[in-house]
C-alpha cells in the first residue's frame, strides 16, 4: 500500500509538472505578442481548410490584431495546399514538374501580392512575402483580410477536367511588427473598444462613480445599451463602480469612463486630448459649458488599450454625450479624438417612412404613399460578379403606425444578357424573413418591373431591413473571363407600397414574459421606457448594466434614449407617462405599493416575499432564500403602458431574475406574467388564465414550503410525519451497520494477505 501511494504521488507530481510546462508555453506565446514576430495558423485565426473548386473560385479570411501593432516589412504568408485534378489522360496538363496549368492569386488587404502556379500534390508549401504598402488595413474596424482567387482555366480547355484545391488550416501568416500607440479617432467607434474577428482576449470595462447620480447612471446604462447594439452583443463588457475595480482589470481592459468630470477618480491620470482645468471642469473654445463631451486616448495602464470618456460639466451634458455615443456615428471637433454634443433629438428618423396625406379606406385612415428607394435615401445601384450580390435598404416605421394590406415591393431593374435565366434570379429578404423571389427573363432584360407581395406581419415598428440577393450565374462559366460581364442594376424608381394606419396597442394582450423586450422595444429609440432603481444600490448596477447591454440590441432608432431614475425622486407625471422596468428588492422600492392592485404577485411594505392570492398553491419563502421575481402587467394608471418588475428576495435573487431574462433557454420558459427564479430553475404562472399554477420545477430550494389550499387535519399530518421520520431513522441505522461490517471484513482479508505475503 505504501509503494502504491508513493508511485501515485510521483505520477501526480509528473502530471503537475507537465501541466505547468504547457501553461508556461501558453503564457510565453501570449507574451510573444508584445515582442514580435509572431506566427498565426489559419486555424488559430478561426478557419478550417479552405476548399476551392475550378475553374474559378474565391475565398477569404479576416482577422483582427492588437490595435497598437504596426506591421513591418518581412511579414509573409505560408500556404500548404493540396491540389488534385480529375479527367482523362488527354486533359492532364501536368508536366514533369507537376504544374497543373492553373494559378492561385493571393491578395492582402485588397492588394495583389502574388500569382502562385499550382502543382498537383499534397501539402505543397508556397511562400508569399507581403508588400509593405499592403500592411495597413483599409477597413474601418481595422480588420486584416487575406483573399484567394483560383484560376483553373484548364477546366475550360479540356473535357471532363476538374480541379480542386484545399488550402490547409496549418497555413499561416507570420507577422513582423512594432508597437505603436492606439489610434485615437472617435469616428471609428466602436473600434478600438471592440474589434471583430479577434483571436485574443479583448475585454472592456465601463467605470461609473461610486456615488453616481441618476443622470450619470442613465448615461452609463445608455452607453452599455449602445455598445450592445453596435457589437451585436459580441463585446465582453462589464459595468462596475470605481471602488469595485482592480488594477489588474484596468491593465487588461479597454476602459470607458462615464460621469461628470468632478466625479471621476482613478489611480492614474489619463492624458485626455482636452484636459480638465484646475476646477476639474472641461473647457474649450469649441464648446459651450452645457455641451456633452467625448474623448478617446491611450490607456495609461496599458498602451495597447484605449480609454474612452463620456462626460460633461452637468448631468444633462453627460446624458447628451451618452446618447450621441449610442449612434456609433460621431461628428468630431477639429481634433478627431474629441467630440462636443450640443443637442440630441431621439425621435428624429434619418431614413424611412413618414406619415403622409391620409385618406379613408373601408373606414380606416390610411397613409397611401408609395415610398421610392430614392425617398428612402438610396440612389440607383449596380453590382456585378459571379455568385450572390447584395443590395441592402433600411427604413423606419414610426411608433403608433402599423401596415395594412396590401403591402408589396415594386422592383425596377436591368440585368446582363449573359446570365443563365434558369439558375439566376432575385430573392427578397425582409427582417430576416424570405418574402419573395423573381426569375430573370431570357428575352426582356432592360427596365424590367417585378412585384413582390409582402405579408404585413413581417414589418415591424422601428427599423426595418430589406435585403435583395441577386444570384448571377453564367450560361457557361468558362465563357466569362471577367466578373463585370455579369451585372444587375436596381433603379431608384423601385418603390415600397406600405399603407399605414394608427395602431392602438393594449399591453393586456401581451401575456408572456418570454417576449421581452416587447412591448418596450416597440419604440425605436426606447425613449418611452423608464428604468426605476433603488437609491444607493450600487451592488446591483453590474447586473443592471448587463440588462441594458442586452436591451440595447432591440433599439432600432438612430439614438437610444431610455430614462433612468431613483425611486422616490421621480415625479409621478413622469413615471405614469412611461413604460417602466423596475429593478431591485421590493423592500427598497416603495413605488411597488402604488401598483400593488395590478401586479400578478404583490408585496407587503418592507417585505421581499411575493404573495399570489387566491391560487391553488401558495408559496411561502424564507427571508434568507435567494429567489428572483419577474412580473409583466399593465400600469394601473394607464393600461396602454407596460410595467416589468425584475426583483428578488436578496441582491443575488435580483441577479438571478436578470440572468433569466438574458438566458435564451430560460427566457423561452417564461410563458406567463409571473415567474420565480431559483438559480437555473423557473416557476411560471399566468394569473389571468390560471395556467402553470401549482407546478414547482425540480431542484428548487428546500426553503420553499408548499401549502395546499384544501384544509388538512393537523393530527393526521403529525402522525404521518412521525411515521416517515421513524422509517428513515431505522433505514439509516441499518445502512451504517452494514458499512461497518463490510469495513471489518475487508480489513480482516487484507490482514491475512499481508501475513501470507510475509511467509512467502
ROLO-87565 format. One record per residue (C-alpha): x, y, z. Coordinates in steps of 0.5 Angstrom, whole numbers. Example, Ala and Ser with C-alpha at 12.3 -4.5 7.8 and 13.67 -1.06 7.14 Angstrom:
BEGIN
<x=25 y=-9 z=16>
<x=27 y=-2 z=14>
// end
This chain:
BEGIN
<x=0 y=0 z=0>
<x=6 y=5 z=2>
<x=9 y=3 z=-5>
<x=3 y=5 z=-9>
<x=2 y=11 z=-5>
<x=9 y=13 z=-7>
<x=8 y=12 z=-14>
<x=1 y=15 z=-14>
<x=5 y=21 z=-11>
<x=10 y=21 z=-16>
<x=5 y=21 z=-22>
<x=1 y=26 z=-19>
<x=8 y=31 z=-19>
<x=10 y=29 z=-26>
<x=3 y=31 z=-29>
<x=3 y=37 z=-25>
<x=10 y=39 z=-28>
<x=7 y=37 z=-35>
<x=1 y=42 z=-34>
<x=6 y=47 z=-31>
<x=10 y=47 z=-37>
<x=4 y=47 z=-42>
<x=1 y=53 z=-38>
<x=8 y=56 z=-39>
<x=9 y=55 z=-46>
<x=2 y=58 z=-47>
<x=4 y=64 z=-43>
<x=10 y=65 z=-47>
<x=6 y=65 z=-53>
<x=1 y=71 z=-50>
<x=7 y=75 z=-48>
<x=11 y=74 z=-55>
<x=5 y=79 z=-58>
<x=9 y=84 z=-55>
<x=16 y=82 z=-58>
<x=14 y=80 z=-65>
<x=15 y=77 z=-70>
<x=9 y=72 z=-68>
<x=6 y=67 z=-73>
<x=-1 y=65 z=-73>
<x=-4 y=59 z=-77>
<x=-11 y=60 z=-81>
<x=-14 y=55 z=-75>
<x=-12 y=60 z=-70>
<x=-15 y=65 z=-74>
<x=-21 y=61 z=-74>
<x=-21 y=58 z=-80>
<x=-22 y=51 z=-83>
<x=-19 y=48 z=-89>
<x=-21 y=53 z=-95>
<x=-23 y=48 z=-101>
<x=-24 y=51 z=-108>
<x=-27 y=49 z=-114>
<x=-25 y=50 z=-121>
<x=-25 y=53 z=-126>
<x=-26 y=60 z=-122>
<x=-27 y=60 z=-114>
<x=-25 y=66 z=-109>
<x=-25 y=65 z=-101>
<x=-22 y=70 z=-96>
<x=-21 y=70 z=-88>
<x=-21 y=76 z=-84>
<x=-18 y=77 z=-77>
<x=-16 y=83 z=-72>
<x=-9 y=85 z=-69>
<x=-8 y=89 z=-63>
<x=-10 y=96 z=-64>
<x=-2 y=98 z=-63>
<x=1 y=94 z=-68>
<x=4 y=97 z=-74>
<x=6 y=91 z=-79>
<x=13 y=92 z=-82>
<x=17 y=89 z=-88>
<x=18 y=82 z=-87>
<x=11 y=80 z=-86>
<x=9 y=74 z=-90>
<x=4 y=68 z=-91>
<x=6 y=61 z=-92>
<x=1 y=57 z=-95>
<x=0 y=49 z=-95>
<x=-4 y=47 z=-101>
<x=-7 y=40 z=-103>
<x=-8 y=40 z=-111>
<x=-12 y=35 z=-115>
<x=-14 y=34 z=-122>
<x=-19 y=29 z=-125>
<x=-20 y=28 z=-132>
<x=-18 y=23 z=-138>
<x=-11 y=23 z=-140>
<x=-11 y=28 z=-145>
<x=-13 y=33 z=-140>
<x=-7 y=32 z=-136>
<x=-3 y=38 z=-136>
<x=2 y=37 z=-131>
<x=9 y=37 z=-134>
<x=15 y=33 z=-131>
<x=15 y=39 z=-125>
<x=7 y=37 z=-123>
<x=5 y=44 z=-126>
<x=-3 y=44 z=-126>
<x=-4 y=50 z=-131>
<x=-8 y=54 z=-126>
<x=-6 y=59 z=-121>
<x=-8 y=62 z=-114>
<x=-8 y=69 z=-114>
<x=-6 y=72 z=-107>
<x=-9 y=79 z=-104>
<x=-7 y=82 z=-97>
<x=-12 y=88 z=-95>
<x=-15 y=88 z=-102>
<x=-8 y=89 z=-106>
<x=-5 y=84 z=-110>
<x=1 y=80 z=-108>
<x=3 y=74 z=-112>
<x=0 y=69 z=-117>
<x=2 y=62 z=-115>
<x=3 y=57 z=-120>
<x=-1 y=51 z=-117>
<x=3 y=44 z=-117>
<x=-1 y=37 z=-117>
<x=1 y=34 z=-110>
<x=-1 y=34 z=-103>
<x=1 y=39 z=-97>
<x=6 y=43 z=-102>
<x=9 y=49 z=-99>
<x=8 y=56 z=-102>
<x=11 y=63 z=-99>
<x=8 y=70 z=-101>
<x=12 y=76 z=-98>
<x=8 y=82 z=-97>
<x=9 y=88 z=-100>
<x=10 y=94 z=-94>
<x=4 y=98 z=-97>
<x=-1 y=93 z=-96>
<x=0 y=92 z=-89>
<x=-4 y=98 z=-87>
<x=-12 y=96 z=-86>
<x=-17 y=99 z=-91>
<x=-22 y=97 z=-86>
<x=-26 y=102 z=-82>
<x=-25 y=97 z=-76>
<x=-18 y=95 z=-77>
<x=-19 y=88 z=-80>
<x=-14 y=85 z=-84>
<x=-16 y=81 z=-90>
<x=-13 y=75 z=-94>
<x=-16 y=74 z=-100>
<x=-15 y=68 z=-105>
<x=-18 y=67 z=-113>
<x=-17 y=61 z=-116>
<x=-16 y=61 z=-124>
<x=-16 y=54 z=-126>
<x=-17 y=55 z=-134>
<x=-15 y=48 z=-136>
<x=-22 y=46 z=-133>
<x=-25 y=50 z=-139>
<x=-20 y=48 z=-144>
<x=-21 y=40 z=-143>
<x=-27 y=36 z=-143>
<x=-28 y=32 z=-136>
<x=-22 y=36 z=-133>
<x=-24 y=39 z=-126>
<x=-19 y=42 z=-121>
<x=-20 y=42 z=-113>
<x=-15 y=45 z=-108>
<x=-15 y=46 z=-101>
<x=-11 y=51 z=-97>
<x=-10 y=47 z=-91>
<x=-11 y=50 z=-84>
<x=-4 y=50 z=-82>
<x=-2 y=55 z=-87>
<x=0 y=61 z=-83>
<x=1 y=69 z=-83>
<x=8 y=71 z=-80>
<x=7 y=78 z=-77>
<x=13 y=82 z=-76>
<x=11 y=89 z=-72>
<x=13 y=94 z=-68>
<x=9 y=97 z=-62>
<x=6 y=104 z=-63>
<x=0 y=108 z=-60>
<x=-7 y=107 z=-60>
<x=-10 y=111 z=-66>
<x=-15 y=116 z=-62>
<x=-21 y=117 z=-67>
<x=-28 y=118 z=-65>
<x=-30 y=117 z=-72>
<x=-28 y=110 z=-72>
<x=-33 y=108 z=-66>
<x=-34 y=102 z=-63>
<x=-27 y=101 z=-65>
<x=-22 y=100 z=-62>
<x=-26 y=99 z=-56>
<x=-29 y=93 z=-60>
<x=-25 y=89 z=-65>
<x=-29 y=84 z=-69>
<x=-26 y=77 z=-71>
<x=-21 y=77 z=-65>
<x=-16 y=71 z=-63>
<x=-14 y=74 z=-57>
<x=-18 y=77 z=-50>
<x=-20 y=84 z=-51>
<x=-25 y=86 z=-45>
<x=-28 y=92 z=-44>
<x=-30 y=96 z=-37>
<x=-34 y=101 z=-36>
<x=-33 y=105 z=-30>
<x=-38 y=110 z=-26>
<x=-37 y=114 z=-20>
<x=-39 y=110 z=-13>
<x=-44 y=116 z=-12>
<x=-46 y=116 z=-19>
<x=-52 y=121 z=-20>
<x=-59 y=119 z=-23>
<x=-56 y=122 z=-29>
<x=-49 y=119 z=-29>
<x=-52 y=112 z=-28>
<x=-57 y=114 z=-34>
<x=-51 y=116 z=-38>
<x=-47 y=109 z=-36>
<x=-53 y=105 z=-38>
<x=-54 y=108 z=-45>
<x=-47 y=107 z=-47>
<x=-48 y=100 z=-45>
<x=-54 y=99 z=-49>
<x=-50 y=103 z=-55>
<x=-44 y=98 z=-55>
<x=-49 y=92 z=-54>
<x=-52 y=94 z=-61>
<x=-46 y=97 z=-64>
<x=-43 y=90 z=-63>
<x=-49 y=85 z=-63>
<x=-47 y=83 z=-56>
<x=-40 y=80 z=-58>
<x=-36 y=85 z=-54>
<x=-34 y=83 z=-47>
<x=-36 y=89 z=-43>
<x=-38 y=90 z=-36>
<x=-40 y=96 z=-32>
<x=-37 y=97 z=-25>
<x=-37 y=102 z=-20>
<x=-30 y=105 z=-19>
<x=-29 y=102 z=-12>
<x=-30 y=95 z=-15>
<x=-25 y=95 z=-20>
<x=-18 y=92 z=-19>
<x=-11 y=95 z=-22>
<x=-11 y=88 z=-26>
<x=-18 y=90 z=-29>
<x=-15 y=97 z=-31>
<x=-9 y=94 z=-34>
<x=-12 y=88 z=-38>
<x=-18 y=92 z=-41>
<x=-21 y=98 z=-46>
<x=-24 y=103 z=-41>
<x=-30 y=107 z=-41>
<x=-31 y=113 z=-36>
<x=-38 y=115 z=-35>
<x=-39 y=121 z=-31>
<x=-39 y=129 z=-29>
<x=-32 y=131 z=-29>
<x=-32 y=133 z=-22>
<x=-34 y=126 z=-20>
<x=-28 y=122 z=-24>
<x=-23 y=119 z=-20>
<x=-18 y=114 z=-22>
<x=-11 y=111 z=-19>
<x=-7 y=114 z=-25>
<x=-8 y=120 z=-30>
<x=-11 y=120 z=-37>
<x=-7 y=124 z=-42>
<x=-14 y=127 z=-45>
<x=-13 y=131 z=-51>
<x=-18 y=136 z=-48>
<x=-15 y=136 z=-40>
<x=-19 y=138 z=-34>
<x=-18 y=145 z=-32>
<x=-16 y=147 z=-24>
<x=-23 y=147 z=-22>
<x=-24 y=140 z=-25>
<x=-28 y=143 z=-31>
<x=-28 y=141 z=-38>
<x=-27 y=148 z=-42>
<x=-25 y=149 z=-50>
<x=-27 y=155 z=-54>
<x=-30 y=150 z=-59>
<x=-35 y=148 z=-53>
<x=-41 y=151 z=-49>
<x=-41 y=150 z=-42>
<x=-47 y=145 z=-42>
<x=-44 y=141 z=-48>
<x=-43 y=134 z=-47>
<x=-36 y=131 z=-49>
<x=-33 y=125 z=-51>
<x=-25 y=124 z=-51>
<x=-21 y=118 z=-53>
<x=-14 y=117 z=-51>
<x=-9 y=111 z=-50>
<x=-10 y=108 z=-43>
<x=-4 y=109 z=-38>
<x=-5 y=102 z=-35>
<x=-4 y=99 z=-42>
<x=-1 y=103 z=-48>
<x=-4 y=97 z=-52>
<x=-11 y=99 z=-50>
<x=-16 y=105 z=-51>
<x=-19 y=110 z=-46>
<x=-26 y=113 z=-47>
<x=-29 y=119 z=-43>
<x=-37 y=120 z=-44>
<x=-37 y=127 z=-39>
<x=-39 y=134 z=-39>
<x=-40 y=139 z=-33>
<x=-47 y=137 z=-32>
<x=-51 y=131 z=-31>
<x=-55 y=133 z=-37>
<x=-49 y=134 z=-41>
<x=-47 y=127 z=-39>
<x=-53 y=124 z=-42>
<x=-53 y=128 z=-48>
<x=-46 y=125 z=-49>
<x=-48 y=118 z=-48>
<x=-54 y=119 z=-53>
<x=-49 y=121 z=-58>
<x=-45 y=115 z=-57>
<x=-50 y=110 z=-58>
<x=-51 y=112 z=-65>
<x=-44 y=110 z=-67>
<x=-43 y=115 z=-72>
<x=-40 y=121 z=-68>
<x=-38 y=128 z=-71>
<x=-31 y=130 z=-68>
<x=-28 y=137 z=-67>
<x=-22 y=140 z=-70>
<x=-18 y=134 z=-66>
<x=-22 y=127 z=-68>
<x=-21 y=125 z=-61>
<x=-26 y=130 z=-59>
<x=-33 y=131 z=-60>
<x=-38 y=136 z=-57>
<x=-45 y=135 z=-57>
<x=-50 y=141 z=-56>
<x=-56 y=137 z=-57>
<x=-59 y=130 z=-59>
<x=-66 y=129 z=-61>
<x=-68 y=122 z=-60>
<x=-75 y=122 z=-64>
<x=-71 y=124 z=-71>
<x=-71 y=119 z=-76>
<x=-66 y=119 z=-81>
<x=-69 y=115 z=-86>
<x=-75 y=112 z=-88>
<x=-83 y=112 z=-87>
<x=-86 y=119 z=-85>
<x=-94 y=120 z=-84>
<x=-97 y=123 z=-91>
<x=-103 y=125 z=-93>
<x=-109 y=121 z=-90>
<x=-115 y=118 z=-94>
<x=-121 y=114 z=-92>
<x=-121 y=106 z=-94>
<x=-126 y=102 z=-91>
<x=-127 y=107 z=-85>
<x=-119 y=107 z=-84>
<x=-115 y=113 z=-84>
<x=-109 y=110 z=-89>
<x=-103 y=113 z=-91>
<x=-103 y=111 z=-98>
<x=-96 y=114 z=-100>
<x=-91 y=110 z=-104>
<x=-84 y=110 z=-102>
<x=-79 y=110 z=-107>
<x=-72 y=108 z=-106>
<x=-70 y=115 z=-107>
<x=-75 y=117 z=-102>
<x=-71 y=112 z=-97>
<x=-65 y=116 z=-99>
<x=-62 y=111 z=-104>
<x=-60 y=112 z=-111>
<x=-59 y=107 z=-117>
<x=-54 y=102 z=-115>
<x=-51 y=97 z=-119>
<x=-47 y=90 z=-117>
<x=-43 y=85 z=-121>
<x=-39 y=79 z=-121>
<x=-41 y=71 z=-121>
<x=-45 y=69 z=-115>
<x=-49 y=72 z=-110>
<x=-49 y=80 z=-110>
<x=-53 y=84 z=-104>
<x=-57 y=90 z=-104>
<x=-59 y=93 z=-97>
<x=-64 y=98 z=-96>
<x=-67 y=101 z=-89>
<x=-73 y=104 z=-87>
<x=-76 y=106 z=-80>
<x=-84 y=105 z=-79>
<x=-85 y=111 z=-73>
<x=-88 y=108 z=-67>
<x=-96 y=108 z=-67>
<x=-96 y=106 z=-74>
<x=-98 y=99 z=-77>
<x=-98 y=97 z=-84>
<x=-105 y=95 z=-87>
<x=-106 y=90 z=-93>
<x=-104 y=90 z=-99>
<x=-96 y=91 z=-98>
<x=-91 y=90 z=-103>
<x=-85 y=92 z=-106>
<x=-84 y=94 z=-114>
<x=-77 y=93 z=-116>
<x=-75 y=96 z=-123>
<x=-68 y=93 z=-125>
<x=-64 y=91 z=-131>
<x=-59 y=85 z=-132>
<x=-54 y=83 z=-136>
<x=-56 y=78 z=-142>
<x=-50 y=74 z=-140>
<x=-54 y=71 z=-134>
<x=-57 y=64 z=-134>
<x=-64 y=65 z=-133>
<x=-65 y=58 z=-131>
<x=-60 y=59 z=-125>
<x=-60 y=66 z=-123>
<x=-65 y=71 z=-120>
<x=-67 y=75 z=-114>
<x=-69 y=74 z=-107>
<x=-72 y=79 z=-103>
<x=-71 y=78 z=-95>
<x=-74 y=83 z=-90>
<x=-73 y=83 z=-83>
<x=-69 y=76 z=-84>
<x=-75 y=73 z=-87>
<x=-75 y=71 z=-94>
<x=-81 y=74 z=-97>
<x=-81 y=73 z=-105>
<x=-77 y=72 z=-111>
<x=-76 y=73 z=-118>
<x=-73 y=70 z=-124>
<x=-70 y=74 z=-130>
<x=-73 y=74 z=-137>
<x=-69 y=71 z=-142>
<x=-72 y=76 z=-147>
<x=-73 y=82 z=-143>
<x=-67 y=85 z=-139>
<x=-68 y=92 z=-139>
<x=-72 y=96 z=-135>
<x=-76 y=90 z=-132>
<x=-81 y=91 z=-127>
<x=-83 y=86 z=-122>
<x=-88 y=86 z=-116>
<x=-86 y=82 z=-109>
<x=-92 y=82 z=-105>
<x=-90 y=82 z=-97>
<x=-94 y=80 z=-91>
<x=-96 y=86 z=-86>
<x=-94 y=81 z=-81>
<x=-86 y=82 z=-83>
<x=-86 y=89 z=-82>
<x=-84 y=92 z=-75>
<x=-84 y=98 z=-71>
<x=-78 y=102 z=-72>
<x=-72 y=100 z=-76>
<x=-73 y=95 z=-82>
<x=-68 y=92 z=-86>
<x=-69 y=90 z=-93>
<x=-64 y=85 z=-97>
<x=-64 y=84 z=-104>
<x=-60 y=78 z=-106>
<x=-58 y=77 z=-114>
<x=-55 y=71 z=-116>
<x=-52 y=72 z=-122>
<x=-49 y=65 z=-126>
<x=-47 y=65 z=-133>
<x=-49 y=60 z=-138>
<x=-42 y=58 z=-139>
<x=-37 y=60 z=-133>
<x=-32 y=58 z=-138>
<x=-34 y=64 z=-143>
<x=-34 y=69 z=-137>
<x=-27 y=72 z=-136>
<x=-29 y=78 z=-133>
<x=-34 y=79 z=-127>
<x=-36 y=85 z=-130>
<x=-40 y=82 z=-135>
<x=-45 y=79 z=-130>
<x=-49 y=85 z=-127>
<x=-55 y=88 z=-124>
<x=-58 y=95 z=-123>
<x=-63 y=97 z=-119>
<x=-66 y=103 z=-120>
<x=-68 y=109 z=-115>
<x=-75 y=109 z=-118>
<x=-77 y=102 z=-115>
<x=-81 y=103 z=-109>
<x=-85 y=100 z=-103>
<x=-92 y=100 z=-102>
<x=-94 y=101 z=-95>
<x=-100 y=104 z=-93>
<x=-100 y=105 z=-85>
<x=-106 y=107 z=-80>
<x=-105 y=109 z=-73>
<x=-105 y=103 z=-68>
<x=-108 y=102 z=-61>
<x=-103 y=97 z=-57>
<x=-106 y=94 z=-51>
<x=-101 y=91 z=-46>
<x=-106 y=87 z=-44>
<x=-105 y=83 z=-50>
<x=-98 y=81 z=-48>
<x=-98 y=75 z=-44>
<x=-91 y=72 z=-44>
<x=-85 y=75 z=-40>
<x=-81 y=71 z=-45>
<x=-83 y=76 z=-51>
<x=-78 y=81 z=-47>
<x=-76 y=86 z=-50>
<x=-83 y=87 z=-53>
<x=-87 y=92 z=-51>
<x=-81 y=96 z=-49>
<x=-78 y=95 z=-56>
<x=-84 y=98 z=-60>
<x=-81 y=105 z=-59>
<x=-75 y=105 z=-64>
<x=-71 y=109 z=-59>
<x=-74 y=106 z=-53>
<x=-75 y=114 z=-51>
<x=-82 y=112 z=-47>
<x=-78 y=107 z=-42>
<x=-76 y=109 z=-35>
<x=-72 y=104 z=-31>
<x=-73 y=105 z=-24>
<x=-68 y=103 z=-19>
<x=-67 y=104 z=-11>
<x=-62 y=109 z=-9>
<x=-56 y=107 z=-6>
<x=-56 y=100 z=-10>
<x=-49 y=100 z=-13>
<x=-49 y=93 z=-11>
<x=-54 y=91 z=-17>
<x=-51 y=96 z=-22>
<x=-47 y=91 z=-26>
<x=-53 y=86 z=-27>
<x=-57 y=92 z=-29>
<x=-51 y=94 z=-34>
<x=-52 y=87 z=-37>
<x=-59 y=88 z=-38>
<x=-58 y=95 z=-41>
<x=-53 y=92 z=-46>
<x=-58 y=86 z=-48>
<x=-64 y=91 z=-48>
<x=-60 y=96 z=-53>
<x=-60 y=91 z=-58>
<x=-67 y=92 z=-59>
<x=-67 y=99 z=-61>
<x=-68 y=101 z=-68>
<x=-68 y=108 z=-68>
<x=-61 y=112 z=-69>
<x=-61 y=114 z=-62>
<x=-62 y=110 z=-55>
<x=-66 y=115 z=-50>
<x=-69 y=111 z=-45>
<x=-69 y=114 z=-38>
<x=-66 y=112 z=-31>
<x=-69 y=115 z=-24>
<x=-68 y=113 z=-17>
<x=-75 y=111 z=-13>
<x=-77 y=117 z=-9>
<x=-74 y=122 z=-14>
<x=-78 y=121 z=-20>
<x=-84 y=126 z=-21>
<x=-91 y=122 z=-22>
<x=-92 y=125 z=-28>
<x=-86 y=122 z=-31>
<x=-87 y=115 z=-29>
<x=-94 y=115 z=-30>
<x=-93 y=117 z=-37>
<x=-88 y=112 z=-39>
<x=-87 y=104 z=-39>
<x=-83 y=102 z=-33>
<x=-78 y=97 z=-32>
<x=-77 y=97 z=-24>
<x=-71 y=93 z=-21>
<x=-69 y=92 z=-14>
<x=-71 y=89 z=-8>
<x=-78 y=90 z=-6>
<x=-77 y=93 z=1>
<x=-72 y=98 z=-3>
<x=-78 y=100 z=-8>
<x=-84 y=104 z=-5>
<x=-86 y=105 z=-12>
<x=-89 y=98 z=-12>
<x=-94 y=100 z=-7>
<x=-97 y=104 z=-12>
<x=-98 y=99 z=-17>
<x=-100 y=93 z=-12>
<x=-107 y=92 z=-15>
<x=-104 y=91 z=-22>
<x=-99 y=86 z=-20>
<x=-99 y=79 z=-21>
<x=-96 y=78 z=-14>
<x=-96 y=84 z=-9>
<x=-91 y=85 z=-3>
<x=-93 y=88 z=4>
<x=-89 y=94 z=6>
<x=-82 y=92 z=8>
<x=-83 y=85 z=5>
<x=-79 y=82 z=0>
<x=-83 y=76 z=-1>
<x=-88 y=75 z=-6>
<x=-95 y=73 z=-5>
<x=-100 y=70 z=-10>
<x=-107 y=71 z=-7>
<x=-113 y=66 z=-9>
<x=-109 y=61 z=-12>
<x=-109 y=53 z=-12>
<x=-102 y=53 z=-9>
<x=-99 y=59 z=-4>
<x=-91 y=59 z=-4>
<x=-88 y=62 z=3>
<x=-81 y=63 z=2>
<x=-76 y=64 z=8>
<x=-73 y=71 z=8>
<x=-66 y=69 z=7>
<x=-68 y=65 z=1>
<x=-64 y=67 z=-6>
<x=-70 y=68 z=-10>
<x=-71 y=72 z=-16>
<x=-78 y=75 z=-19>
<x=-80 y=77 z=-26>
<x=-87 y=80 z=-27>
<x=-90 y=84 z=-33>
<x=-97 y=87 z=-32>
<x=-101 y=94 z=-35>
<x=-100 y=100 z=-31>
<x=-106 y=101 z=-26>
<x=-106 y=109 z=-28>
<x=-106 y=107 z=-36>
<x=-107 y=101 z=-39>
<x=-103 y=103 z=-45>
<x=-97 y=103 z=-41>
<x=-93 y=96 z=-39>
<x=-89 y=95 z=-33>
<x=-84 y=90 z=-32>
<x=-81 y=88 z=-25>
<x=-75 y=85 z=-24>
<x=-73 y=84 z=-17>
<x=-71 y=79 z=-11>
<x=-71 y=77 z=-4>
<x=-64 y=79 z=-4>
<x=-59 y=82 z=-8>
<x=-57 y=75 z=-11>
<x=-64 y=74 z=-12>
<x=-65 y=80 z=-17>
<x=-59 y=78 z=-20>
<x=-62 y=71 z=-22>
<x=-68 y=75 z=-25>
<x=-64 y=79 z=-29>
<x=-60 y=73 z=-31>
<x=-66 y=69 z=-33>
<x=-68 y=75 z=-38>
<x=-61 y=74 z=-41>
<x=-61 y=67 z=-42>
<x=-65 y=65 z=-48>
<x=-66 y=58 z=-46>
<x=-69 y=60 z=-39>
<x=-73 y=66 z=-42>
<x=-76 y=61 z=-47>
<x=-79 y=58 z=-41>
<x=-83 y=64 z=-39>
<x=-90 y=63 z=-42>
<x=-93 y=67 z=-36>
<x=-94 y=74 z=-33>
<x=-90 y=72 z=-26>
<x=-84 y=68 z=-25>
<x=-80 y=66 z=-19>
<x=-73 y=64 z=-21>
<x=-68 y=60 z=-17>
<x=-61 y=59 z=-20>
<x=-63 y=56 z=-26>
<x=-70 y=54 z=-25>
<x=-76 y=58 z=-26>
<x=-83 y=57 z=-24>
<x=-88 y=61 z=-28>
<x=-95 y=62 z=-28>
<x=-101 y=67 z=-31>
<x=-105 y=70 z=-26>
<x=-110 y=71 z=-31>
<x=-111 y=64 z=-34>
<x=-109 y=60 z=-28>
<x=-104 y=56 z=-33>
<x=-98 y=54 z=-29>
<x=-100 y=55 z=-22>
<x=-98 y=50 z=-17>
<x=-92 y=47 z=-21>
<x=-86 y=47 z=-18>
<x=-79 y=46 z=-22>
<x=-75 y=40 z=-20>
<x=-69 y=43 z=-16>
<x=-72 y=49 z=-13>
<x=-69 y=50 z=-6>
<x=-71 y=47 z=0>
<x=-73 y=53 z=4>
<x=-80 y=54 z=0>
<x=-86 y=51 z=3>
<x=-92 y=49 z=-1>
<x=-98 y=50 z=3>
<x=-104 y=47 z=-1>
<x=-111 y=51 z=-1>
<x=-115 y=45 z=2>
<x=-116 y=44 z=9>
<x=-112 y=38 z=12>
<x=-112 y=35 z=19>
<x=-106 y=37 z=23>
<x=-106 y=31 z=27>
<x=-106 y=26 z=21>
<x=-100 y=30 z=19>
<x=-96 y=30 z=25>
<x=-97 y=22 z=25>
<x=-95 y=21 z=18>
<x=-89 y=26 z=19>
<x=-87 y=22 z=25>
<x=-88 y=15 z=22>
<x=-84 y=18 z=16>
<x=-78 y=20 z=21>
<x=-78 y=14 z=24>
<x=-77 y=10 z=18>
<x=-72 y=14 z=16>
<x=-68 y=13 z=22>
<x=-69 y=6 z=22>
<x=-66 y=5 z=15>
<x=-60 y=10 z=17>
<x=-58 y=5 z=23>
<x=-58 y=-1 z=18>
<x=-54 y=2 z=13>
<x=-49 y=4 z=18>
<x=-49 y=-3 z=21>
<x=-48 y=-6 z=14>
<x=-42 y=-1 z=12>
<x=-38 y=-2 z=19>
<x=-39 y=-10 z=18>
<x=-36 y=-9 z=11>
<x=-30 y=-5 z=13>
<x=-29 y=-10 z=18>
<x=-29 y=-16 z=13>
<x=-24 y=-12 z=9>
<x=-19 y=-11 z=14>
<x=-19 y=-18 z=16>
<x=-18 y=-20 z=9>
<x=-12 y=-15 z=8>
<x=-9 y=-17 z=14>
<x=-9 y=-25 z=12>
<x=-6 y=-23 z=5>
<x=0 y=-19 z=9>
<x=1 y=-25 z=13>
<x=1 y=-30 z=7>
<x=6 y=-25 z=3>
<x=11 y=-24 z=9>
<x=12 y=-32 z=10>
<x=13 y=-33 z=2>
// end
